Amino acid sequence: MLDIPAHRTLKTIPVGGTPHFIIIGLYPPPGNITPLQTPSTNIIPIALLFALAITALVVVVWTIWKQHKKSNVTAD
């Protein structure tokens, strides 16, 4: 971590690999920095939308199949 105005190294932080530089800003906030937590999504609405989409697809395919079958019966 560099103090740019004072031209000195404040702290060396191991990050792995061979980075050329890491930009953290001129004045990082003091104390322990924790990564932002993303809110967990509720699985029930996603599952319901997925079930609705599958149901709609089945209805569309079944309707098309029924129409196709009906047109083949009347052609014979």
Secondary structure as the mmCIF struct_conf table of DSSP 4:
data_model
#
loop_
_struct_conf.conf_type_id
_struct_conf.id
_struct_conf.beg_label_comp_id
_struct_conf.beg_label_asym_id
_struct_conf.beg_label_seq_id
_struct_conf.end_label_comp_id
_struct_conf.end_label_asym_id
_struct_conf.end_label_seq_id
STRN STRN1 LEU A 2 ASP A 3
TURN_TY1_P TURN_TY1_P1 ILE A 4 HIS A 7
STRN STRN2 ARG A 8 THR A 9
BEND BEND1 GLY A 16 GLY A 17
BEND BEND2 HIS A 20 HIS A 20
BEND BEND3 LEU A 26 TYR A 27
HELX_LH_PP_P HELX_LH_PP_P1 PRO A 28 PRO A 29
BEND BEND4 PRO A 30 GLY A 31
HELX_LH_PP_P HELX_LH_PP_P2 PRO A 35 ASN A 42
HELX_RH_AL_P HELX_RH_AL_P1 ILE A 43 ALA A 75
#
